Amino acid sequence: MTVSSELPYRPCVGIVLVNRDNLVWIGRRPDVADEEGRGQWWQMPQGGIDDGEDPKSSAKRELAEETGVRSAELMAEAPHWYYYDLPPNLVGVSWGGKYRGQKQRWFAFRFTGEDGEIDISPHGHKQEFDQWRWVGLEEVRDLVVPFKRKVYEQVVDAFRPLLS
């Protein structure tokens, strides 16, 4: 059994992609029994920071890999890192058992392209989502897997002024 307090957090970025109508992009995680459990969970793009990569570059890369979006301009960076722990049954399982959860740096980008640019099955990268849609920022926290909700609440609070 892995003791979670002995494991580090996985460095990660998250992206709030905002369209012209001030709606944010979310993708639905496939309904399979994976590390998040079965369910209709939605989330904003996010992913790990590669060795030697700065968070802003990582955010641009992850956005392109998960959504195909390259037409985006940085709006803001969250003021600090946000952390979440995995549920006990996933510690020692997810990410090869190397992490207790994630520490995330969040960025807001303005989408300057057209919806046709969005491709959730990009080449050379594992498909993360099976559907996508635009929603109000306040909606996202209720759609994410429960163990990520506290981070999403903090992200919504951090970026709410941008969309007011």
C-alpha positions as semicolon CSV with decimal commas, in nm:
position;residue;x (nm);y (nm);z (nm)
1;M;0,000;0,000;0,000
2;T;0,132;0,343;-0,096
3;V;0,129;0,619;0,165
4;S;0,011;0,925;-0,026
5;S;0,183;1,178;0,200
6;E;0,519;1,036;0,090
7;L;0,449;1,099;-0,280
8;P;0,496;1,429;-0,466
9;Y;0,235;1,615;-0,668
10;R;0,250;1,586;-1,047
11;P;0,323;1,927;-1,207
12;C;0,044;2,012;-1,446
13;V;-0,127;2,297;-1,629
14;G;-0,493;2,371;-1,690
15;I;-0,646;2,590;-1,959
16;V;-0,962;2,800;-1,954
17;L;-1,034;2,856;-2,324
18;V;-1,278;3,145;-2,367
19;N;-1,469;3,215;-2,689
20;R;-1,606;3,546;-2,823
21;D;-1,927;3,498;-2,623
22;N;-1,729;3,455;-2,297
23;L;-1,818;3,086;-2,279
24;V;-1,553;2,832;-2,185
25;W;-1,457;2,509;-2,361
26;I;-1,512;2,176;-2,188
27;G;-1,460;1,824;-2,312
28;R;-1,632;1,508;-2,194
29;R;-1,411;1,231;-2,067
30;P;-1,508;0,897;-2,227
31;D;-1,741;0,691;-2,008
32;V;-1,496;0,414;-1,925
33;A;-1,373;0,263;-1,601
34;D;-1,046;0,455;-1,575
35;E;-0,868;0,646;-1,299
36;E;-1,162;0,885;-1,268
37;G;-1,426;0,617;-1,249
38;R;-1,734;0,576;-1,464
39;G;-1,950;0,877;-1,525
40;Q;-2,026;1,170;-1,749
41;W;-1,737;1,389;-1,634
42;W;-1,638;1,700;-1,823
43;Q;-1,325;1,906;-1,780
44;M;-1,120;2,185;-1,930
45;P;-0,794;2,095;-2,107
46;Q;-0,510;2,005;-1,875
47;G;-0,195;1,799;-1,874
48;G;0,151;1,741;-1,739
49;I;0,445;1,975;-1,766
50;D;0,736;1,812;-1,949
51;D;1,087;1,820;-1,802
52;G;1,249;2,156;-1,875
53;E;0,922;2,309;-1,999
54;D;0,782;2,628;-1,849
55;P;0,412;2,624;-1,753
56;K;0,299;2,874;-2,019
57;S;0,462;2,671;-2,299
58;S;0,311;2,358;-2,153
59;A;-0,035;2,518;-2,154
60;K;-0,006;2,607;-2,524
61;R;0,115;2,255;-2,607
62;E;-0,158;2,083;-2,406
63;L;-0,426;2,305;-2,559
64;A;-0,310;2,209;-2,910
65;E;-0,274;1,840;-2,825
66;E;-0,614;1,800;-2,662
67;T;-0,828;2,035;-2,872
68;G;-0,633;2,110;-3,191
69;V;-0,659;2,481;-3,103
70;R;-0,367;2,702;-3,200
71;S;-0,561;3,027;-3,249
72;A;-0,552;3,149;-2,891
73;E;-0,409;3,450;-2,708
74;L;-0,307;3,453;-2,343
75;M;-0,550;3,651;-2,127
76;A;-0,421;3,576;-1,777
77;E;-0,235;3,336;-1,551
78;A;-0,376;3,223;-1,216
79;P;-0,197;3,385;-0,923
80;H;-0,069;3,057;-0,774
81;W;-0,065;2,678;-0,798
82;Y;-0,375;2,476;-0,712
83;Y;-0,352;2,126;-0,564
84;Y;-0,573;1,820;-0,549
85;D;-0,523;1,474;-0,404
86;L;-0,631;1,155;-0,572
87;P;-0,891;0,943;-0,394
88;P;-0,723;0,674;-0,178
89;N;-0,811;0,393;-0,421
90;L;-0,615;0,568;-0,699
91;V;-0,299;0,655;-0,507
92;G;-0,027;0,420;-0,624
93;V;-0,226;0,343;-0,942
94;S;-0,266;0,660;-1,153
95;W;0,041;0,798;-1,333
96;G;0,237;0,482;-1,264
97;G;0,190;0,523;-0,890
98;K;0,442;0,807;-0,871
99;Y;0,214;1,090;-0,753
100;R;-0,040;1,165;-0,480
101;G;-0,230;1,412;-0,699
102;Q;-0,157;1,717;-0,908
103;K;-0,035;2,071;-0,860
104;Q;-0,177;2,280;-1,141
105;R;-0,095;2,618;-1,288
106;W;-0,399;2,757;-1,475
107;F;-0,407;2,992;-1,773
108;A;-0,694;3,166;-1,952
109;F;-0,669;3,196;-2,331
110;R;-0,902;3,381;-2,569
111;F;-0,999;3,158;-2,863
112;T;-0,955;3,367;-3,178
113;G;-1,036;3,097;-3,432
114;E;-1,355;2,934;-3,553
115;D;-1,516;2,624;-3,400
116;G;-1,412;2,423;-3,707
117;E;-1,052;2,444;-3,584
118;I;-1,137;2,231;-3,281
119;D;-1,029;1,869;-3,325
120;I;-1,059;1,640;-3,024
121;S;-0,887;1,354;-3,206
122;P;-0,554;1,518;-3,287
123;H;-0,279;1,319;-3,457
124;G;0,008;1,189;-3,246
125;H;-0,167;1,226;-2,910
126;K;-0,407;1,010;-2,711
127;Q;-0,764;1,133;-2,745
128;E;-0,878;1,277;-2,412
129;F;-1,241;1,362;-2,493
130;D;-1,531;1,211;-2,686
131;Q;-1,743;1,531;-2,704
132;W;-1,698;1,903;-2,643
133;R;-1,914;2,212;-2,593
134;W;-1,910;2,574;-2,475
135;V;-2,059;2,653;-2,131
136;G;-2,070;2,937;-1,883
137;L;-1,772;2,953;-1,648
138;E;-1,992;2,899;-1,344
139;E;-2,118;2,565;-1,483
140;V;-1,781;2,390;-1,506
141;R;-1,736;2,312;-1,137
142;D;-2,053;2,100;-1,130
143;L;-1,948;1,893;-1,432
144;V;-1,600;1,782;-1,324
145;V;-1,519;1,460;-1,138
146;P;-1,579;1,527;-0,765
147;F;-1,216;1,505;-0,648
148;K;-1,121;1,795;-0,881
149;R;-1,410;2,025;-0,779
150;K;-1,222;2,229;-0,519
151;V;-0,957;2,321;-0,779
152;Y;-1,228;2,411;-1,030
153;E;-1,397;2,634;-0,773
154;Q;-1,065;2,816;-0,723
155;V;-1,014;2,847;-1,100
156;V;-1,364;2,988;-1,147
157;D;-1,299;3,242;-0,870
158;A;-0,961;3,339;-1,019
159;F;-1,088;3,398;-1,372
160;R;-1,443;3,523;-1,305
161;P;-1,333;3,892;-1,332
162;L;-1,209;3,831;-1,687
163;L;-1,555;3,726;-1,801
164;S;-1,764;3,984;-1,615
